[in-house]
Amino acid sequence: MKWHTLAVHAGTESDPLTGAVMTPVYFTSTYAQEAPGVHKGYEYSRTHNPTRSALEAALAQLEGAKHGLAFASGLAATDAILRLLRPGDHVLVSRDLYGGTYRLMRKVFEPWGLSFDFVDTTDPAQVEEALRPQTKMIWIETPSNPLLRISPIAVLADIAHQSNAYLVVDNTFATPYLQAPLEMGADIVMHSATKYLGGHSDAVMGAIMLNKDEEAQRLRFFQNAVGAVPGPMDCFLVLRGIKTLPLRLQKHSENAQKIAEFLATHPKVSKVYYPGLVTHPQYLLAKQQMRLSGGMIAFEVKVSRVEELQNFWSALKVFLLAESLGGVESLINHPATMTHASIPEAERLALGITPGLLRLSVGIEDVDDLIADLKGALQRI
Ligand SMILES: *Cc1c(COP(=O)(O)O)cnc(C)c1O
């Protein structure tokens, strides 16, 4: 099935009871049984809920995976994946990383007994050098948050497998439409479905997709035993969002390309990070492993203190100053004080998250309005 067809039909079958074309929202916590243990496959909604089952089937189909699992948030999904490991195990992680993932690793799983090294995963040599006998997982974000660095998925999958480690890809920024990590050899894909999969900034959710049966079974066990599951209404919203995923991503990418090109020539902008610009250090790799360049841009304006941006924020009329990303509306974020504030300042600066760094989640509005908005606000710096 081709992408636009897949997105519309994945996981949705007309309701056997009424023929409803959209999966109903099953607001129920429990299910009547004919006799103890005799039921229709549903006992309790932490374990299974029909709306969630439909969404999980859709998630699996989108990534071309055997298994799809939905969680209460992206971080709940990350938590479940890290539980596959045991105290004493070592994980290699992209240096440029979603702040909450970093916090979960450092503040929750390090005290629990895992150890982490943060390396530049765009460079396979650095990954090989950092491997240890205890390394059981390589965790990458590509494109990364916030600097849109691209790591080579197929090469890193080979490196991971030579050392009997899993390669996990946080595919949130790319979405399954732009990038298929499992086909390139990754073992597990995770998403913050809060972002592009949902696509409308109205639900918080996480997703895991994989082909491996044993690991899927363990993740399914954690999902029920720990209980970080999404409710049926959120499952419905994400299932609906998925239907327009390829359409939205085409528009997000088209708008972002034009905005990145505009920013690249602006006198108040010193750097633009966008995989669709030939100046991006991994431009060719991005072309190889991504269908389009996506809707996320980071750029640096020529200021040394965040206070100098005061007039810039207040001049914006279309871009909303907010955390998160991947919705139909355009958002702007200041990583150093917002999404990446949980990373210590020295590490932030070493990564390139400076006071003048801004991150755009480019929406699907008319690009002329978006460029005019940025143009006007940049004049005020
Ligand atoms: C938002 C995000 C997460 C965390 O997901 P939540 O749904 O907020 O828990 C993880 N990775 C990336 C790349 C994200 O953008």
The ligand as an SDF file (V2000), in Angstrom:
LIG
                    3D

 15 15  0  0  0  0  0  0  0  0999 V2000
    8.8600   15.5140   23.1870 C   0  0  0  0  0  0  0  0  0  0  0  0
    9.9480   14.5500   22.9100 C   0  0  0  0  0  0  0  0  0  0  0  0
   10.1450   13.4360   23.7380 C   0  0  0  0  0  0  0  0  0  0  0  0
    9.3280   13.1850   24.9820 C   0  0  0  0  0  0  0  0  0  0  0  0
    8.0020   12.9220   24.6940 O   0  0  0  0  0  0  0  0  0  0  0  0
    6.7580   13.3190   25.6550 P   0  0  0  0  0  0  0  0  0  0  0  0
    5.5960   12.8900   24.8540 O   0  0  0  0  0  0  0  0  0  0  0  0
    6.8390   14.7880   25.8870 O   0  0  0  0  0  0  0  0  0  0  0  0
    6.9440   12.5440   26.9160 O   0  0  0  0  0  0  0  0  0  0  0  0
   11.1540   12.5580   23.3790 C   0  0  0  0  0  0  0  0  0  0  0  0
   11.9390   12.7680   22.2960 N   0  0  0  0  0  0  0  0  0  0  0  0
   11.7750   13.8350   21.4940 C   0  0  0  0  0  0  0  0  0  0  0  0
   12.6670   14.0100   20.3130 C   0  0  0  0  0  0  0  0  0  0  0  0
   10.7840   14.7670   21.7790 C   0  0  0  0  0  0  0  0  0  0  0  0
   10.6470   15.8340   20.9870 O   0  0  0  0  0  0  0  0  0  0  0  0
  1  2  1  0
  2  3  1  0
  2 14  2  0
  3  4  1  0
  3 10  2  0
  4  5  1  0
  5  6  1  0
  6  7  2  0
  6  8  1  0
  6  9  1  0
 10 11  1  0
 11 12  2  0
 12 13  1  0
 12 14  1  0
 14 15  1  0
M  END
$$$$
